[in-house]
Amino acid sequence: MLQAVIWLADMADFDEMNDVWDAWVPEGAAPTRACGEAKLADANLRVEIIVTAAVAE
């Protein structure tokens, strides 16, 4: 992973999202990351993540 952009429906979820993120991303392998608040496409969604990745050849 090269970059992740995280959109939260409510920034009050930021700490909880960080806990999940830290458990998911291997230590030392976290990409550049940005996080913001946005009205998401579906009211049932709490988070959307856009990931840019590449495969080494």
Distance bins in CASP14 RR format, pairs under 12 A and 6 or more apart:
PFRMAT RR
TARGET T0000
AUTHOR 0000-0000-0000
RMODE 2
METHOD distances of the structure
MODEL  1
1 21 0 0 0 0 0 1 0 0 0 0 0
1 24 0 0 0 0 0 1 0 0 0 0 0
1 25 1 0 0 1 0 0 0 0 0 0 0
1 26 0 0 0 0 1 0 0 0 0 0 0
1 28 0 0 0 0 0 1 0 0 0 0 0
1 29 1 0 0 1 0 0 0 0 0 0 0
1 30 0 0 0 0 1 0 0 0 0 0 0
1 31 1 0 1 0 0 0 0 0 0 0 0
1 32 0 0 0 0 1 0 0 0 0 0 0
1 33 0 0 0 0 1 0 0 0 0 0 0
1 49 0 0 0 0 0 1 0 0 0 0 0
1 50 0 0 0 0 0 1 0 0 0 0 0
1 51 1 0 1 0 0 0 0 0 0 0 0
1 52 1 0 0 1 0 0 0 0 0 0 0
1 53 1 0 1 0 0 0 0 0 0 0 0
1 54 0 0 0 0 1 0 0 0 0 0 0
1 55 0 0 0 0 0 1 0 0 0 0 0
2 29 0 0 0 0 0 1 0 0 0 0 0
2 30 0 0 0 0 0 1 0 0 0 0 0
2 31 1 0 1 0 0 0 0 0 0 0 0
2 32 1 0 0 1 0 0 0 0 0 0 0
2 33 0 0 0 0 0 1 0 0 0 0 0
2 50 0 0 0 0 0 1 0 0 0 0 0
2 51 0 0 0 0 1 0 0 0 0 0 0
2 52 1 0 1 0 0 0 0 0 0 0 0
2 53 1 0 0 1 0 0 0 0 0 0 0
2 54 1 0 1 0 0 0 0 0 0 0 0
2 55 0 0 0 0 0 1 0 0 0 0 0
2 56 0 0 0 0 0 1 0 0 0 0 0
3 30 0 0 0 0 0 1 0 0 0 0 0
3 31 1 0 1 0 0 0 0 0 0 0 0
3 32 1 0 1 0 0 0 0 0 0 0 0
3 33 1 0 0 1 0 0 0 0 0 0 0
3 34 0 0 0 0 1 0 0 0 0 0 0
3 49 0 0 0 0 0 1 0 0 0 0 0
3 50 0 0 0 0 1 0 0 0 0 0 0
3 51 1 0 0 1 0 0 0 0 0 0 0
3 52 1 0 1 0 0 0 0 0 0 0 0
3 53 0 0 0 0 1 0 0 0 0 0 0
3 54 0 0 0 0 0 1 0 0 0 0 0
4 17 0 0 0 0 0 1 0 0 0 0 0
4 21 0 0 0 0 1 0 0 0 0 0 0
4 24 0 0 0 0 0 1 0 0 0 0 0
4 25 0 0 0 0 1 0 0 0 0 0 0
4 29 0 0 0 0 0 1 0 0 0 0 0
4 30 0 0 0 0 1 0 0 0 0 0 0
4 31 1 0 1 0 0 0 0 0 0 0 0
4 32 1 0 0 1 0 0 0 0 0 0 0
4 33 1 0 1 0 0 0 0 0 0 0 0
4 34 1 0 0 1 0 0 0 0 0 0 0
4 35 0 0 0 0 1 0 0 0 0 0 0
4 36 0 0 0 0 0 1 0 0 0 0 0
4 47 0 0 0 0 0 1 0 0 0 0 0
4 48 0 0 0 0 0 1 0 0 0 0 0
4 49 1 0 1 0 0 0 0 0 0 0 0
4 50 1 0 0 1 0 0 0 0 0 0 0
4 51 1 0 1 0 0 0 0 0 0 0 0
4 52 1 0 0 1 0 0 0 0 0 0 0
4 53 0 0 0 0 1 0 0 0 0 0 0
5 31 0 0 0 0 0 1 0 0 0 0 0
5 32 0 0 0 0 1 0 0 0 0 0 0
5 33 1 0 0 1 0 0 0 0 0 0 0
5 34 1 0 1 0 0 0 0 0 0 0 0
5 35 1 0 0 1 0 0 0 0 0 0 0
5 36 0 0 0 0 1 0 0 0 0 0 0
5 38 0 0 0 0 0 1 0 0 0 0 0
5 47 0 0 0 0 0 1 0 0 0 0 0
5 48 0 0 0 0 1 0 0 0 0 0 0
5 49 1 0 0 1 0 0 0 0 0 0 0
5 50 1 0 1 0 0 0 0 0 0 0 0
5 51 0 0 0 0 1 0 0 0 0 0 0
5 52 0 0 0 0 1 0 0 0 0 0 0
6 13 0 0 0 0 0 1 0 0 0 0 0
6 14 0 0 0 0 1 0 0 0 0 0 0
6 17 1 0 0 1 0 0 0 0 0 0 0
6 18 0 0 0 0 1 0 0 0 0 0 0
6 20 0 0 0 0 0 1 0 0 0 0 0
6 21 1 0 0 1 0 0 0 0 0 0 0
6 24 0 0 0 0 0 1 0 0 0 0 0
6 25 0 0 0 0 0 1 0 0 0 0 0
6 30 0 0 0 0 0 1 0 0 0 0 0
6 31 0 0 0 0 0 1 0 0 0 0 0
6 32 0 0 0 0 0 1 0 0 0 0 0
6 33 1 0 0 1 0 0 0 0 0 0 0
6 34 1 0 0 1 0 0 0 0 0 0 0
6 35 1 0 1 0 0 0 0 0 0 0 0
6 36 1 0 0 1 0 0 0 0 0 0 0
6 37 0 0 0 0 0 1 0 0 0 0 0
6 38 0 0 0 0 1 0 0 0 0 0 0
6 40 0 0 0 0 0 1 0 0 0 0 0
6 46 0 0 0 0 0 1 0 0 0 0 0
6 47 1 0 0 1 0 0 0 0 0 0 0
6 48 1 0 0 1 0 0 0 0 0 0 0
6 49 1 0 1 0 0 0 0 0 0 0 0
6 50 1 0 0 1 0 0 0 0 0 0 0
6 51 0 0 0 0 1 0 0 0 0 0 0
7 13 0 0 0 0 0 1 0 0 0 0 0
7 14 0 0 0 0 0 1 0 0 0 0 0
7 17 0 0 0 0 0 1 0 0 0 0 0
7 33 0 0 0 0 0 1 0 0 0 0 0
7 34 0 0 0 0 1 0 0 0 0 0 0
7 35 1 0 0 1 0 0 0 0 0 0 0
7 36 1 0 1 0 0 0 0 0 0 0 0
7 37 1 0 0 1 0 0 0 0 0 0 0
7 38 1 0 1 0 0 0 0 0 0 0 0
7 39 0 0 0 0 1 0 0 0 0 0 0
7 40 1 0 0 1 0 0 0 0 0 0 0
7 41 0 0 0 0 1 0 0 0 0 0 0
7 45 0 0 0 0 1 0 0 0 0 0 0
7 46 0 0 0 0 1 0 0 0 0 0 0
7 47 1 0 0 1 0 0 0 0 0 0 0
7 48 1 0 1 0 0 0 0 0 0 0 0
7 49 1 0 0 1 0 0 0 0 0 0 0
7 50 1 0 0 1 0 0 0 0 0 0 0
8 14 1 0 0 1 0 0 0 0 0 0 0
8 15 0 0 0 0 0 1 0 0 0 0 0
8 16 0 0 0 0 1 0 0 0 0 0 0
8 17 1 0 0 1 0 0 0 0 0 0 0
8 18 0 0 0 0 0 1 0 0 0 0 0
8 20 0 0 0 0 0 1 0 0 0 0 0
8 21 0 0 0 0 0 1 0 0 0 0 0
8 34 0 0 0 0 0 1 0 0 0 0 0
8 35 1 0 0 1 0 0 0 0 0 0 0
8 36 1 0 0 1 0 0 0 0 0 0 0
8 37 1 0 1 0 0 0 0 0 0 0 0
8 38 1 0 0 1 0 0 0 0 0 0 0
8 39 0 0 0 0 0 1 0 0 0 0 0
8 40 0 0 0 0 1 0 0 0 0 0 0
8 45 0 0 0 0 1 0 0 0 0 0 0
8 46 1 0 0 1 0 0 0 0 0 0 0
8 47 1 0 1 0 0 0 0 0 0 0 0
8 48 0 0 0 0 1 0 0 0 0 0 0
8 49 0 0 0 0 1 0 0 0 0 0 0
9 17 0 0 0 0 0 1 0 0 0 0 0
9 36 0 0 0 0 0 1 0 0 0 0 0
9 37 1 0 0 1 0 0 0 0 0 0 0
9 38 1 0 0 1 0 0 0 0 0 0 0
9 39 1 0 0 1 0 0 0 0 0 0 0
9 40 1 0 1 0 0 0 0 0 0 0 0
9 41 0 0 0 0 0 1 0 0 0 0 0
9 42 0 0 0 0 1 0 0 0 0 0 0
9 43 0 0 0 0 1 0 0 0 0 0 0
9 44 0 0 0 0 1 0 0 0 0 0 0
9 45 1 0 0 1 0 0 0 0 0 0 0
9 46 1 0 1 0 0 0 0 0 0 0 0
9 47 1 0 0 1 0 0 0 0 0 0 0
9 48 0 0 0 0 1 0 0 0 0 0 0
10 16 0 0 0 0 0 1 0 0 0 0 0
10 17 0 0 0 0 0 1 0 0 0 0 0
10 35 0 0 0 0 0 1 0 0 0 0 0
10 36 0 0 0 0 0 1 0 0 0 0 0
10 37 1 0 0 1 0 0 0 0 0 0 0
10 38 0 0 0 0 0 1 0 0 0 0 0
10 39 0 0 0 0 0 1 0 0 0 0 0
10 40 0 0 0 0 1 0 0 0 0 0 0
10 43 0 0 0 0 0 1 0 0 0 0 0
10 45 0 0 0 0 0 1 0 0 0 0 0
10 46 1 0 0 1 0 0 0 0 0 0 0
10 47 0 0 0 0 1 0 0 0 0 0 0
11 17 0 0 0 0 1 0 0 0 0 0 0
11 18 0 0 0 0 0 1 0 0 0 0 0
11 35 0 0 0 0 1 0 0 0 0 0 0
11 36 1 0 0 1 0 0 0 0 0 0 0
11 37 1 0 1 0 0 0 0 0 0 0 0
11 38 0 0 0 0 0 1 0 0 0 0 0
11 46 0 0 0 0 0 1 0 0 0 0 0
11 47 0 0 0 0 0 1 0 0 0 0 0
12 37 0 0 0 0 1 0 0 0 0 0 0
12 46 0 0 0 0 0 1 0 0 0 0 0
13 19 0 0 0 0 0 1 0 0 0 0 0
13 20 0 0 0 0 1 0 0 0 0 0 0
13 21 0 0 0 0 0 1 0 0 0 0 0
13 35 0 0 0 0 0 1 0 0 0 0 0
13 36 0 0 0 0 0 1 0 0 0 0 0
13 37 0 0 0 0 1 0 0 0 0 0 0
13 40 0 0 0 0 0 1 0 0 0 0 0
13 45 0 0 0 0 0 1 0 0 0 0 0
13 46 1 0 0 1 0 0 0 0 0 0 0
13 47 1 0 0 1 0 0 0 0 0 0 0
14 20 0 0 0 0 0 1 0 0 0 0 0
14 21 0 0 0 0 0 1 0 0 0 0 0
14 33 0 0 0 0 0 1 0 0 0 0 0
14 35 1 0 0 1 0 0 0 0 0 0 0
14 36 0 0 0 0 1 0 0 0 0 0 0
14 37 0 0 0 0 1 0 0 0 0 0 0
14 46 0 0 0 0 0 1 0 0 0 0 0
14 47 0 0 0 0 0 1 0 0 0 0 0
15 21 0 0 0 0 0 1 0 0 0 0 0
15 22 0 0 0 0 0 1 0 0 0 0 0
15 35 0 0 0 0 0 1 0 0 0 0 0
16 22 0 0 0 0 0 1 0 0 0 0 0
16 23 0 0 0 0 0 1 0 0 0 0 0
16 46 0 0 0 0 1 0 0 0 0 0 0
16 47 0 0 0 0 1 0 0 0 0 0 0
17 23 0 0 0 0 0 1 0 0 0 0 0
17 24 0 0 0 0 0 1 0 0 0 0 0
17 25 0 0 0 0 0 1 0 0 0 0 0
17 33 0 0 0 0 0 1 0 0 0 0 0
17 35 1 0 0 1 0 0 0 0 0 0 0
17 36 0 0 0 0 0 1 0 0 0 0 0
17 37 0 0 0 0 0 1 0 0 0 0 0
17 46 0 0 0 0 1 0 0 0 0 0 0
17 47 1 0 0 1 0 0 0 0 0 0 0
17 48 0 0 0 0 0 1 0 0 0 0 0
17 49 0 0 0 0 1 0 0 0 0 0 0
18 24 0 0 0 0 0 1 0 0 0 0 0
18 25 0 0 0 0 0 1 0 0 0 0 0
18 30 0 0 0 0 0 1 0 0 0 0 0
18 33 0 0 0 0 1 0 0 0 0 0 0
18 35 0 0 0 0 1 0 0 0 0 0 0
18 47 0 0 0 0 0 1 0 0 0 0 0
19 25 0 0 0 0 0 1 0 0 0 0 0
20 46 0 0 0 0 0 1 0 0 0 0 0
20 47 0 0 0 0 1 0 0 0 0 0 0
20 49 0 0 0 0 0 1 0 0 0 0 0
21 27 0 0 0 0 0 1 0 0 0 0 0
21 29 0 0 0 0 0 1 0 0 0 0 0
21 30 1 0 0 1 0 0 0 0 0 0 0
21 31 0 0 0 0 0 1 0 0 0 0 0
21 33 1 0 0 1 0 0 0 0 0 0 0
21 35 0 0 0 0 1 0 0 0 0 0 0
21 47 0 0 0 0 1 0 0 0 0 0 0
21 49 0 0 0 0 1 0 0 0 0 0 0
21 51 0 0 0 0 0 1 0 0 0 0 0
22 28 0 0 0 0 0 1 0 0 0 0 0
22 29 0 0 0 0 0 1 0 0 0 0 0
22 30 0 0 0 0 1 0 0 0 0 0 0
22 33 0 0 0 0 0 1 0 0 0 0 0
23 30 0 0 0 0 0 1 0 0 0 0 0
24 30 0 0 0 0 1 0 0 0 0 0 0
24 31 0 0 0 0 0 1 0 0 0 0 0
24 33 0 0 0 0 0 1 0 0 0 0 0
24 47 0 0 0 0 0 1 0 0 0 0 0
24 49 0 0 0 0 0 1 0 0 0 0 0
24 51 0 0 0 0 0 1 0 0 0 0 0
25 31 1 0 0 1 0 0 0 0 0 0 0
25 32 0 0 0 0 0 1 0 0 0 0 0
25 33 0 0 0 0 1 0 0 0 0 0 0
25 49 0 0 0 0 0 1 0 0 0 0 0
25 51 0 0 0 0 0 1 0 0 0 0 0
29 53 0 0 0 0 0 1 0 0 0 0 0
30 51 0 0 0 0 0 1 0 0 0 0 0
31 49 0 0 0 0 0 1 0 0 0 0 0
31 50 0 0 0 0 0 1 0 0 0 0 0
31 51 1 0 0 1 0 0 0 0 0 0 0
31 52 1 0 0 1 0 0 0 0 0 0 0
31 53 0 0 0 0 1 0 0 0 0 0 0
31 54 0 0 0 0 0 1 0 0 0 0 0
32 51 0 0 0 0 0 1 0 0 0 0 0
32 52 0 0 0 0 1 0 0 0 0 0 0
33 49 0 0 0 0 1 0 0 0 0 0 0
33 50 0 0 0 0 0 1 0 0 0 0 0
33 51 0 0 0 0 1 0 0 0 0 0 0
33 52 0 0 0 0 0 1 0 0 0 0 0
34 49 0 0 0 0 0 1 0 0 0 0 0
34 50 0 0 0 0 1 0 0 0 0 0 0
34 51 0 0 0 0 0 1 0 0 0 0 0
34 52 0 0 0 0 0 1 0 0 0 0 0
35 47 0 0 0 0 1 0 0 0 0 0 0
35 48 0 0 0 0 0 1 0 0 0 0 0
35 49 0 0 0 0 1 0 0 0 0 0 0
35 50 0 0 0 0 0 1 0 0 0 0 0
36 47 0 0 0 0 0 1 0 0 0 0 0
36 48 0 0 0 0 0 1 0 0 0 0 0
36 49 0 0 0 0 0 1 0 0 0 0 0
36 50 0 0 0 0 0 1 0 0 0 0 0
37 46 0 0 0 0 0 1 0 0 0 0 0
37 47 0 0 0 0 0 1 0 0 0 0 0
37 48 0 0 0 0 0 1 0 0 0 0 0
38 45 0 0 0 0 0 1 0 0 0 0 0
38 46 0 0 0 0 0 1 0 0 0 0 0
38 47 0 0 0 0 0 1 0 0 0 0 0
38 48 1 0 0 1 0 0 0 0 0 0 0
38 49 0 0 0 0 0 1 0 0 0 0 0
38 50 0 0 0 0 0 1 0 0 0 0 0
39 45 0 0 0 0 0 1 0 0 0 0 0
39 48 0 0 0 0 0 1 0 0 0 0 0
40 46 1 0 0 1 0 0 0 0 0 0 0
40 47 1 0 0 1 0 0 0 0 0 0 0
40 48 1 0 1 0 0 0 0 0 0 0 0
40 49 0 0 0 0 0 1 0 0 0 0 0
41 48 1 0 0 1 0 0 0 0 0 0 0
42 48 0 0 0 0 1 0 0 0 0 0 0
END
